[in-house]
C-alpha cells in the first residue's frame, strides 16, 4: 500500500498537482535564491511598512499591515494619503499581488514625484478596480490594468472582487507594459506623437507634470480603501 501511495505522489508531482511540494515554491513576501541572484528586491517584508512613507509625509492613518498583507482601511480613517516608496526608480520590473473589495477602486502609480498635490498628477496609474461591481459606469480606459484614462486593456482578465490578482509593470526608458494574471494588456511608449495625442484627449491634457518624469517613486493609491497587497518586489533594469 505504501508503495502505491508513494508512486501516486511521484506521478502527482510530475504532473504539477503537488506544486507546493517543489523546493521552488516559497512563502508570501519572500524571494527565492534565484530571484535574489537576478536582482529582485522586496518592497514589502510582510510585517511592516518599512521602505514606504505617506505622500509628502502627510499625517495619515489609512494604511496598515496584518497577516502578511499591506492594506488600505475603509472604516475608522481620520486622514487619507497615498503610500509611496522611499526610493526612486527609473527603469524596472515591478511585480505585485493585489485584491480589491467589492465596488472599490485603487491604483499603482509609477514614476511619480512628490512635487504636486497628488501622486497621479505626475505618474501614470495602473488601474485596480472591481470591474464587475463598481457602482459607476466605466469607460474602457478605466478597467483593471488600464493606463488610467490613457490606454484601455486589450483584454479583461481581472479576477472577481476579493480574489488575488498578479500584476507586472515593465518600465524601460520610454517603453511601458502592463501585465495582469500573465497576460500583457497594455503597451505604450512615453513622449511619442501618439502618446501626446492620447494625453491631449484625456483628463491629463492640462496637467503639465503628468508622465514627464523619467524616474520617480511607486505609489499605492488610497481611493477610499478596500485594497490589499502582498508579494511586492522590484528589479531595476540597466
ABEGO torsion letter per residue (X at the ends): XAAAAAAAAAAAAAAGABAAABAABBBBGBBBAAAAAAGBBBABAGABABGBBBBGGBBBAABBBBGGBBBBBABGBABBBBBBBABBBABBBBBBBBBBBBGBBBBBBBGBBAABABAAAABBBBBBBBAAABABBBBAAABBGBBBGABBBABBABBBBGBBBBBBBBBBEABBBBBBGGBBABBBBBGBAAAAAAAAABAAAABAABGABABBBBBBBBAGEGBBBBGBBBBBBX
